[in-house]
Amino acid sequence: MEPIYVTGHRNPDTDSIVSAMAYAQLRNALGDREYVAARLGRISDETQLVLDRFGFEPPVLIHNLRTQVSDLSFDTPPALDKAATVDRAWQLLHRDENTVALPVVEEDGTLYGMLSTNTIAAQDMRSVLHPEIRDIPVFNLVSALEGSIVMDAGTPTNSVSGRVTIALPANGEEAIQLNPDTVLICGNQPEVILDALRANVPCVVVCQSAIPEQAREIETCSLVISTPQEPYRAARMIFQSIPVWRVCRTTSLCPARLSDYVDDVRQMAQDNKHRAFPVVDDDNRVVGTLSRIHLLKPRRKRVVLVDHNEVAQSVPGLEQAEILEIIDHHRLADVQTGSPIYMRNEPVGSTATIVAGMFMERGLMPTGRMAGLITCAIISDTLMFKSPTCTPRDRQMAERMASIAHESIDDLGRMIFSASTSDDKSPDDILFQDYKEFMLSGHTLGVGQVVTLDSERVAAMQARMEERKYDMMLFMITDMLQEGTHLLFLGAPDVIAQAFNARPDSHHAFLPGILSRKKQVIPALSVFWG
């Protein structure tokens, strides 16, 4: 069962993480077991504190949704041990007309080579011109000939070498050349068999007949195999008893790993003429084969987006994924889909409020632990209900979830906002813990925000902001006690002055009453830039 990833935006905040976890839990509880909560970045200290408080592990980290070889419906033909016979390989190749090549593996399952019908045909033609075999295992011979060993004088023979010769019925005085390098194939020809044993040929293959009684009285080193095949077929089957490792292609195999991206494998397939490529796991063990037809319409990863609907804020490779749903409380942005999807976008202060409402609509009470998480997410995203994005519904839902969790909203609020600017954080940690990029009227904008009870503790952030190159870069230090935002900015102070009716001092301005990036800062800049 392929997972459906539920993920929030990059540099995820508490609302993004909790909404993904809550929605995945909701869908799985209703019987859809493939939903998996995911995240696109590190967990902030605030979010980790909340997860620890209620005993949850962070969602799985995903780096992109680009289609990988593991997403392809590649073939899974049998993998041949390198000691198997060419005859066995030929049978397997013709059992399924869609199988054009078989992987050949070492004893531990790792890749050794690839074997195709063309390779076998080429080997068969060489045997016509040079009818010789070298060190063919006896087990291979017996299996290919569908025969049995009837004599193995002296030390047991483990392999056979020699020039394959068919003894035709005697015709006049024609003589058969017998020497220690002859692999003789004959029928009901007692005298020929006896002569071969006396000459100590390496092997005698007796077709559709028994050996004469006198044969057992001869001291010989010859191996005698009895087969129900007629002589000409037996000759061909001897060459089909060669181990596949001698025949298969072992160079330029171009294996595709399960973790490889399809774009890269597609380019590899274009650069090589092979009809099939082996698929291996991270330990180089063969798991299947793929051909160009598998690359034409790959199976895409499936994803549900929560707390965002903007490509710049979403997972890399989103264009290669199948978006199933969007649940958000932000402005409609630029995410596009190839077919109609379920989208829920509501003007509330927290995506977690929407997800909690979906629990109610489906008649499912969240667990106390999950209700505690949802409460924290609403408190965090609404700035303890002081954000202009906050609605009565957010407060009502937070109170209901806190009641289910048997928690105090005030206590949770103090815990959450005390984590935003702890002394052990580096400037980078503070700047990018809740950071988003926006495209506004052709302008690229980066905006970070931190909510604190003591804005003086993060004044050193200005030096770090100069390292990023944007048309404009803002960092909001939202002070809950002053009910406003200290805005650190780079670029065009006249834009800040006019957009927010502020009096910037160098790279700093205090914006009273400005608490929301989404509902106050971004709209003001959008209006200013037209």
N, C-alpha and C positions, 0 to 999 in steps of 0.2 A: 504494500500500500504506500503510494507516494505521498509525502507530507504536503499539507497546505500551510505555508508559513504566514503567521499573523505578525506583522511588524509595524512599529512606529517609525519615526523619522530618524535621521542621523543625529549624532550627539543627543541621545534620547534623554528627556526629562522624566520625572516620576509618572506624570500622566500618560506619556507615550508607552512606558514599560508596563505599567499596571493595566492600561486598556488592552494591550496585546495579550497579556496573561489572562485577564478576565474574559475576553471574548473567546479565546481558545478554550478555556475551561467551560464556558457556556455551550459552545458547539459540541465539544466532546461529551458533555453531560447529557446532551440531547441525542446522542447516538452517532454523531459524526466523528469517528475516532482519529481522523487523520490530521486534525488541526494542531499545529505546533507554534507556541509563542516564540518569537525571535526578536533580536535586537541588532542594531547596526553600529553600535559603538560601545565604549566603556560605560559601566554603571557609575553614576555620580555618587558622591558620598551620601547625599540626601536619600537617593533611591536605595542604596545599599542599607542604610539605616532602617528604612521602612521595611525592606525585605527581611532583614534580620529580626526586626520587631515581631513579625508575624510568621517567621519560620519558612520562608520561600527561598529557593535558589534562583539566580538570574536566568532569564530566557537564554536559549542557545544563540551564540553569536554567528551571524552570517555576514560574509564580506561582499557578495554579489549574487545576482540571480541569472548570470549568464548560463546558457545551456551547456551542459557538460556531457561527456560520453556516457556517464551513468544515467543520463536522461533519455538515451536512445533505446529504441527497441531492437538492439542488435541481435544477431543469431547466436545460438548457444549449441553448436554442433559438438559431437564427441571430441575430446582431446586425446590424441593417440600417444601412447608411450613410444619413445624413440626406438624401442626394440620390436615393436609390432611389425607385421608383414605388410608389404605393398598390397597383397591380395586383400587383407582386411581393410586397408584404407580405400581400395577401389570399391569394395562392397558398401562401405559407409557413404562414399561420395555419390553413389548411384541410388542409395536408399531415399534420398531427398533431392529432387531435381534443382532445388534452390540453393543447395550447398555447393559452392564452387571451390572451396579449399578447406583443409583441416589443419588445426594447429597441432604441432608435434611438441611434446613436453618431456622434460627431465623427470626423474623418479619422484621429485618433490613437487611436481606440477608447474615448475617454472618454464618459461618459453625456451624452446630449442630451435624450432623452424616452422615452416609452412609447407604444406603438400597440396598440390592441385592435380586435376586430371591431366593438364598439359604436361606437368612434370613427369607423371607416370607414363604417359604416352611416349615422351622423349626417351625415357629409360628403356621402354619396351623396344623401340626402334634400334637403340644401341645394342641390345642383346641379340638382335638379328644379325648385325654385322660382326659382333664379337661375342659368340655364345660361350662365355666363360663366367664362372662364379668364384668368389673368393670368400672364404671363412663364413659361409652361411650356417647359422645355428641349426643343428639337427631338428630341434623343436619346430623351427620355422618351416623346414622342408616337410616334415611329417604333417603339419597342419595344412600347408598349402596343397599338398597332394591328397589330403584326406585319407592318408594311408596309415601304415603301422610298421614298426621295425620287426623284421623276422629273423635277422641275423646281425650280430654285432660282436665279431670275434675279437679276442684280445682285450686291450684296454678300451673302455666305452668311448665312442666317438662323440665329440661335442660340436664339431663343425666340419663342413665339407667344402673343398675347393677343387676346381678342375674345369676341363672343357666338356661341355654337354654334347653327347653324341647319341644319336638314335640308331640302334642296330636294326636295319631292315631285314626281312626274311632273306635267307640265303638265296642268292641268284647266281647260279653257275659257280665259278670259283672265286667270286668276290670275297675278299678277306676284310675283316674288321680290325682296325688298328687299336690295340689295347695297351695302355701303359699306365704308370702310377699317376698320370694327370688326366685320366678319363673318368667322367661321370657318365655311366652307361645307362641308357633307357632301352628296355627290350620287352618282348611279350613272351609268348609260350615258345621259348627258344632254349631248351635245356643245355645244349652244347655251348651256346654263346655265354650263358650264365656261368657254367663251369669254367670256361676259359677266362672269363673276367675275374672270377675268384682266384684262380691260379695266378693271374697277373697282378693281384693285389691292387686292383683299381680302387680309388677312394670310396666309390659308392655305386651300387647297382640298384636301379629302380625297375621293379618287375611289374608290368602293367597287366591287369586282368588275368593273372595266372599265378600258379604256385611254383616254388622253387623245386628242382629235382631232389630226390632223397640223397643222392651222392654228394650234394653240395655241403651237407653237414659234416662230411668226413674229410673235407679239404681244410688244410691249415691256411688261413687267410686273415688278412687285416681289413678286408672289405666290409663296408656297411651295406646291408640289403634292406630295402624298403619295398613293401608291397602296396600297390595302389589300385583302386577300381577304375582309374582314368585310362583312356587310350593313350598311346605313346606321344602323339603330337600335342595333345592337350597337356599331358604331363610335362613335356618340355617347356611349354609356356608357363605352367604353374611353378616350375622350379625358379624361373626368373621373377615370379611374383612373390617368392618367399624371401626376397631381400629385405633386410630391416629398413624401415622408412628413414632412419637417420642418415643412410647413405644416399638417399634420393632427394630428400626434401631441400628446399631453399633455406639457407641459414644466414644469408647476408641481405642487407637492405630490407629488413622485415618491417620496419616502420610501425612498431607497436603503438597503439593508442591506450593511454591510461584512463581509468575510470574518471579521474579528476581532471583530465584534459578538457579544454574548452572546444566546443564543436567548431568554432570559427578557425581555430588553429589546425584541427584535424582535417577540416575541409581543404585547407591550403595544402596540407601534406598529401592528401589524396590526389589533388590536382597535379602535384609535382612528381607523382609516381604512377606507374602504369599497372600496378598490381590490381587484381580484381577483388581481393579481400585482404583485410588487415587484422592482425590479432589484437584482441582487447585484453589488457592485463590489469591487475590490481596494483596497489602500492608495493607489494612484495614480489612483483613480476610473475605472479601466478596467472595462468590463462583463465579467463572467464567467458570468452566468446570470440566472435569475429564480426566485423562490420564491412560493408561494401558501400559504394557511393550512393546506392539507393536509400540507405539508412540516413544519409545526411540531407536528403531532400526536404523532409518534413519532420524535424525532430520534435519529440514531446517536450513541451515547455514546462518549466516549474510554475507552480500555482501559488498565488499570494493574495492576502487580504491586507489592505493598507488601513491603518488607524492613525488618527491624530495628524494627518497630513494628506495633501493631494497635489503636491508639487514635485516635479521631477528632480529638481536640484536638491531637495531635502530627502529624497527617497533612496532606495537601495540601488547601487550601480548595477547595470544590466537589466533594469526594469523593462526596457523595451523588448527584451527577449522572453519575458515572463508573461503568464496569463493572469491578469488581474481579475479576481472573482468578485470582490466587494471593496467598497471604501466607506469607512465610518469616521467622520471628522466633524470639527466645529470651527474650521478656518474658512477663509474665503476660497472660492473655487479658483483653481489655478490651471496648470497645463498638462496634467496627466491625461493621456488619451488611451482608449481601449479599442480593440478590434471588433467588439460585439457589445450589446447592451449588458450592463451589470447592475447589481443591487448597490445603490449608493444612498447613504444616510448622512445628511449634513444638517446640523441643527445649531441655532444661535444660542449656545450655552457656554458656560465658562470652562468646561472640562469634557474631554471625550469620555472619561470614566463615568460621567453623569449619563451619557447616552447609553453606554454599555450596561450600566446598572438598570436603566429603564427597560432594556431588552430582556434582562433577567425577569423582571416583573411581567412583561408582556407574554413571556413563554411559561409563566407559572413555576419558575424555579427560584428557590431561595438560595442565595450564595452562602457558602460556609462562613462561619464567624471570621476565620482568617482572611478569606478573600474580601469580605465586607470591610475589614480593617484596612486592607490595601486600597480599596476603592475610596474609602473615606480620606486617606492620606493623599491620594491623587487629586481629589477635588479640592482639598485644602491647599495643596501646593499650586495648582494651576489657577485658582481664583485668588491667590494671595490672601488666604484666610477671609474670603468673601469680600475683600476690599477692591478687587480689580473691577474696572468698568465692564469687563466681559461677564462678570458674575450675574446670574439670574436667580430669582427666588427658587427656581427648580433645583439649581445647584445646592443651595443651602438645605432645602427639604430632603434632597437625596442624601447629602452628607449626614444629616441628622438621622435618617433612617438606617443608613449603613453603620453609623457609629453605634446605634442602638443594638443592631444585630451582633456587632463585634464586642459589645459591652466595653466601649472605649469612650474617653472624654475628648471632645473635639479640641478644647483648649490645650489639653496635655499633648495631643498629637501635633497641634500647630507649633507649640514651643519646641518640640523635638525636631520637627522638620526644618524650621527656619534657623535653628541654632547650628545646623549642619552645613549651611551654604558657604560660610567663609571661615572655616576652622584654620587655626594658626599653622598647621602642617601642610597647607596647600601651596603649591607653586603658582606663580602668576598664570602660566599656561593652563593649569588645572582649573583655575577660577574663570579665566576668559572663555574657555571652550567647553565648559561643563553643560551649558545650555546655549548653544550657538546655532544660528541658522543663516543661510544665504538666500537672497531674494534678487529677482530681476524685475526692475521697475522702469518702464519706459526707456529701455536701452541702457539703464544704469545697473551695475553690479554692486550689491550692497551686502555687507556682512554685519550681523547684529548679534551680540552676545548679551546675556542678562543674568544677573545674580540677585537674589532677594536676601536681604540681610537686616539685622537689627542694629548694625553698627557699621555705617558706610565708610568710616575712616580707615578701616582695616584693609581696604583693597585699593588704595590710591596708587600703588605702584604698578597698576595694570597698564598705564599709558605707554610705558616703554615697550611692552610686548606687542601692542597693537600695530606699531610701525613695521613689524616684520611681515605683515600680510598686505598684499597689493590689491586694493579695491578702488572703485571710484569714490566710495565712501565707506568708512567703517565706524560702527557705533558700539559702545559697550554701556549697557544700562545697569547702574547700581541702584536698585530699587530699595529705598529705605522705608520700612514699614512704620517706623516711629514718626518720620517726617511726612509720610504719605506723599512721596514724590520720588523723582529719579535723578541721581547724579549721572549726567550723560558725558562720557568720554568719547571724543570723536576725532577722526582724521579726515580732512578734506572739507573745503568750502564752508567756513564758518557762517557766511551769509545765508547759506541754505538752512542751517540750524536756526539762525536768528529769525528768518522769515517764516519757516515752516512751523515753528513752535512759539513764535512771538517771545523769544528768549534773548538774553544778553550774554552770549558766550564769552568766557574769559580764557584766552589761549585755546586749549583743546578741551575745555570743560564748560558745562552749563548745568544748572539745576532747573529741572522742569517740575514745578509743583503740580500735583494732581495727576501726573503721568505715571501710570503703573503697568500698562499693558503694551507689550510690543505689537501684538496682533491687532488690537482695536484702536490704538492711539498713535503709535510711532509710524508703522508702515502706512496706514491710510493718510496721515499728514504728509509724508514724503511723496506718496502717489499723487495726491492733489497738487502739490507744489510742482512736480515734474510733468504734470499733465497726463 
